[in-house]
Amino acid sequence: MNEMNEPNAINATNEPNDIRLVVLDMAGTTVADGGLVEQAFAVAAGELGVEPGSADHTEKLDYVRATMGESKISVFRHLFGEESLARRANTAFEKAYGELVDGGLIAPVAGARETIEELQAGGRTVVLSTGFARVTQDAILAALDWQDLVPLTLCPADAGGRGRPYPDMVLEAFLRTKAADGVRQTAVLGDTSYDMVSGVRAGAGLVAGVLTGAHDEQALRAAGARHVLGSVAELPTLLAEFGSFGGARR
């Protein structure tokens, strides 16, 4: 009799409305960078001889905008093909972005730090993830004095090298933190279609978009967002409703 009841007891711990782990994107979701990605891309493109204002520059910039949230080295591999060129562009991009960050050109999205602290005070584990390289992620964290804000931060290299839209960083957060009994107890929040696809592929119980970054509500929902918020500051309320109604939609 006990053996027959055991599966039900196990399943009960995996209810999607019991969110224990929250994986938050950085740029555009918790961090406002004022378009620094495009500025840094212009520097990287110039490094490889792409003329500002040219059709080639416009085409490449459009691709960068469309793939916000994806691992930057993957973006440059698509744009420049040859691995050596992609790595050269990525290095130039990361250097330019880091210098812009050091220049004080980023800030937290309004209410982001307070939201993270509220979630953690309520017993949830929060992880910050990004498509940037570790050196850039660390520069952002240092600029905001967020080095000790959360127990874990992840970049693509931390998850075997594959960034979004792959589910690897979400699953890495799940495995490393051991905060949840199943991936359905994970929430993923981001501002891009790639964030949404990553969360869906990982099997997260809650996948939500925010309108403070790259993509609009239509794009976020088309990529799998079950909820779209004005900003990360609305997340605690959504999680409260999600828990109360077993995964309420809106």
C-alpha positions as CSV (number, residue, x, y, z in Angstrom):
1,M,0.0,0.0,0.0
2,N,2.8,2.4,0.9
3,E,4.5,1.6,-2.5
4,M,1.3,2.5,-4.4
5,N,1.1,5.8,-2.6
6,E,4.7,6.8,-3.0
7,P,4.5,8.0,-6.7
8,N,1.7,10.4,-5.7
9,A,3.8,11.8,-2.9
10,I,6.7,12.3,-5.3
11,N,4.5,14.0,-7.9
12,A,3.1,16.3,-5.3
13,T,6.5,17.9,-4.9
14,N,6.7,18.7,-8.6
15,E,3.6,20.9,-8.9
16,P,4.4,23.8,-11.2
17,N,2.8,26.3,-8.9
18,D,5.4,25.6,-6.2
19,I,8.2,27.8,-7.7
20,R,11.4,27.4,-5.8
21,L,14.0,28.5,-8.4
22,V,13.9,31.7,-10.4
23,V,16.3,32.2,-13.3
24,L,16.5,35.9,-14.3
25,D,18.1,37.3,-17.5
26,M,20.3,40.4,-17.0
27,A,20.5,43.0,-19.8
28,G,17.0,44.1,-20.6
29,T,15.4,42.3,-17.7
30,T,17.2,43.2,-14.5
31,V,19.8,45.5,-16.0
32,A,19.1,48.6,-18.2
33,D,22.0,49.2,-20.6
34,G,20.5,51.8,-22.8
35,G,21.4,50.1,-26.1
36,L,25.0,49.4,-25.2
37,V,24.8,46.1,-27.2
38,E,24.4,48.0,-30.4
39,Q,27.2,50.4,-29.6
40,A,29.6,47.6,-28.8
41,F,28.5,45.8,-31.9
42,A,29.4,48.8,-34.0
43,V,32.9,48.7,-32.5
44,A,33.2,45.0,-33.2
45,A,31.9,45.3,-36.8
46,G,34.3,48.1,-37.5
47,E,37.2,45.9,-36.2
48,L,36.3,43.5,-39.0
49,G,36.0,46.2,-41.7
50,V,32.2,46.6,-41.8
51,E,31.5,50.2,-42.7
52,P,29.1,52.2,-40.6
53,G,26.0,53.1,-42.6
54,S,26.6,50.4,-45.2
55,A,24.0,47.9,-46.3
56,D,26.2,45.2,-44.8
57,H,26.3,47.0,-41.4
58,T,22.5,47.5,-41.4
59,E,21.9,43.9,-42.3
60,K,24.2,42.6,-39.5
61,L,22.8,45.1,-37.0
62,D,19.2,43.8,-37.8
63,Y,20.4,40.3,-37.0
64,V,21.9,41.4,-33.7
65,R,18.6,43.0,-32.7
66,A,16.6,40.0,-33.7
67,T,18.9,37.6,-31.8
68,M,19.1,39.6,-28.5
69,G,19.5,37.1,-25.7
70,E,21.5,34.6,-27.7
71,S,25.1,33.8,-26.8
72,K,27.2,36.5,-28.4
73,I,29.8,34.2,-29.9
74,S,27.0,32.3,-31.6
75,V,25.8,35.5,-33.1
76,F,29.2,36.4,-34.4
77,R,29.7,32.9,-35.8
78,H,26.5,33.5,-37.9
79,L,27.6,36.9,-39.0
80,F,31.2,36.3,-39.9
81,G,31.3,32.5,-40.6
82,E,35.0,31.7,-40.0
83,E,35.7,30.9,-36.4
84,S,38.8,33.1,-36.2
85,L,36.8,36.1,-37.4
86,A,33.9,35.3,-35.0
87,R,36.3,35.2,-32.1
88,R,38.0,38.4,-33.1
89,A,34.6,40.1,-33.3
90,N,33.5,38.7,-30.0
91,T,36.7,39.8,-28.3
92,A,36.2,43.3,-29.7
93,F,32.6,43.4,-28.7
94,E,33.2,42.2,-25.1
95,K,36.1,44.8,-24.7
96,A,33.9,47.6,-26.0
97,Y,30.9,46.6,-23.9
98,G,33.1,46.3,-20.8
99,E,34.5,49.8,-21.3
100,L,31.0,51.2,-21.7
101,V,29.9,49.5,-18.5
102,D,33.0,50.8,-16.7
103,G,31.9,54.3,-17.9
104,G,28.8,54.1,-15.8
105,L,26.4,53.6,-18.6
106,I,24.3,50.8,-17.0
107,A,21.8,50.8,-14.1
108,P,19.4,48.3,-12.5
109,V,16.0,48.1,-14.0
110,A,13.7,49.9,-11.5
111,G,12.9,47.6,-8.7
112,A,15.1,44.8,-9.8
113,R,17.3,44.6,-6.8
114,E,14.4,44.9,-4.4
115,T,12.5,42.2,-6.3
116,I,15.5,39.8,-6.1
117,E,15.9,40.5,-2.4
118,E,12.1,39.9,-1.8
119,L,12.1,36.6,-3.7
120,Q,15.1,35.4,-1.7
121,A,13.7,36.6,1.6
122,G,10.6,34.5,0.7
123,G,12.7,31.3,0.5
124,R,13.2,31.2,-3.3
125,T,16.6,30.8,-4.9
126,V,17.5,33.4,-7.6
127,V,20.0,32.9,-10.4
128,L,21.2,35.6,-12.8
129,S,22.0,34.4,-16.4
130,T,23.3,36.1,-19.5
131,G,24.4,35.6,-23.1
132,F,27.6,37.6,-22.5
133,A,31.0,36.1,-21.7
134,R,32.0,35.8,-18.0
135,V,34.3,38.8,-18.1
136,T,31.5,41.0,-19.3
137,Q,29.0,39.5,-16.8
138,D,31.5,40.1,-14.0
139,A,32.0,43.7,-15.1
140,I,28.2,44.3,-15.0
141,L,27.9,42.8,-11.6
142,A,30.8,44.9,-10.3
143,A,29.4,48.1,-11.7
144,L,26.1,47.5,-10.0
145,D,27.6,46.1,-6.8
146,W,25.7,42.9,-7.3
147,Q,28.6,40.4,-6.8
148,D,27.0,39.0,-3.7
149,L,23.3,39.6,-4.5
150,V,22.5,36.0,-5.6
151,P,24.2,32.7,-4.9
152,L,24.8,31.8,-8.6
153,T,25.4,33.7,-11.8
154,L,25.7,31.9,-15.2
155,C,27.0,32.6,-18.6
156,P,27.1,30.2,-21.6
157,A,30.6,28.9,-20.7
158,D,29.3,27.8,-17.3
159,A,26.8,25.5,-19.1
160,G,29.2,23.8,-21.4
161,G,29.3,26.7,-23.9
162,R,25.8,26.7,-25.2
163,G,23.7,29.7,-24.4
164,R,20.2,30.6,-25.3
165,P,18.0,29.4,-27.0
166,Y,19.3,26.1,-25.7
167,P,18.0,25.2,-22.2
168,D,21.4,24.5,-20.8
169,M,21.8,27.6,-18.5
170,V,18.3,27.0,-16.9
171,L,19.1,23.3,-16.4
172,E,22.6,24.2,-15.0
173,A,20.9,26.5,-12.5
174,F,18.6,23.7,-11.5
175,L,21.4,21.2,-11.1
176,R,23.8,23.4,-9.3
177,T,21.5,25.1,-6.8
178,K,19.4,21.9,-6.0
179,A,16.8,24.5,-5.0
180,A,13.9,22.6,-6.7
181,D,12.7,19.0,-6.7
182,G,11.9,19.2,-10.4
183,V,12.3,21.6,-13.3
184,R,8.6,22.4,-13.1
185,Q,9.4,24.3,-9.9
186,T,11.6,26.7,-11.9
187,A,10.5,30.1,-13.3
188,V,12.3,31.8,-16.2
189,L,12.0,35.5,-16.8
190,G,13.6,37.5,-19.7
191,D,13.1,40.2,-22.3
192,T,13.8,38.2,-25.5
193,S,12.3,35.4,-27.6
194,Y,15.5,33.4,-26.9
195,D,14.9,33.6,-23.1
196,M,11.4,32.2,-23.7
197,V,12.5,29.4,-25.9
198,S,15.2,28.5,-23.4
199,G,12.7,28.3,-20.6
200,V,10.2,26.2,-22.6
201,R,12.9,23.8,-23.7
202,A,14.1,23.4,-20.1
203,G,10.5,22.5,-19.0
204,A,10.2,25.4,-16.6
205,G,6.8,25.6,-14.9
206,L,6.6,29.4,-15.4
207,V,8.0,31.2,-18.5
208,A,7.4,34.9,-18.5
209,G,8.6,37.9,-20.5
210,V,9.1,41.5,-19.6
211,L,8.7,44.6,-21.7
212,T,11.8,46.5,-20.6
213,G,14.1,45.1,-23.2
214,A,14.5,43.9,-26.8
215,H,11.3,42.2,-27.8
216,D,7.6,43.1,-27.7
217,E,4.7,41.2,-26.3
218,Q,3.8,39.5,-29.6
219,A,7.3,38.2,-30.1
220,L,7.5,37.0,-26.5
221,R,4.2,35.1,-26.6
222,A,5.0,33.6,-30.0
223,A,8.2,32.2,-28.4
224,G,6.4,30.6,-25.5
225,A,5.8,33.2,-22.9
226,R,2.7,32.3,-20.8
227,H,2.8,35.7,-19.1
228,V,4.1,39.1,-20.1
229,L,4.9,41.7,-17.4
230,G,5.7,45.4,-17.6
231,S,8.9,44.7,-15.6
232,V,10.7,42.4,-13.2
233,A,9.1,44.4,-10.4
234,E,5.8,42.6,-11.1
235,L,7.2,39.2,-10.7
236,P,6.5,38.7,-6.9
237,T,2.8,39.4,-7.6
238,L,2.7,37.0,-10.5
239,L,4.4,34.3,-8.4
240,A,1.8,34.8,-5.6
241,E,-1.0,34.5,-8.1
242,F,0.7,31.5,-9.8
243,G,0.9,29.7,-6.5
244,S,-2.6,30.6,-5.4
245,F,-4.3,29.5,-8.7
246,G,-2.0,26.6,-9.6
247,G,-0.4,28.3,-12.6
248,A,-2.9,31.1,-13.5
249,R,-2.6,32.5,-17.0
250,R,-2.8,36.1,-18.0
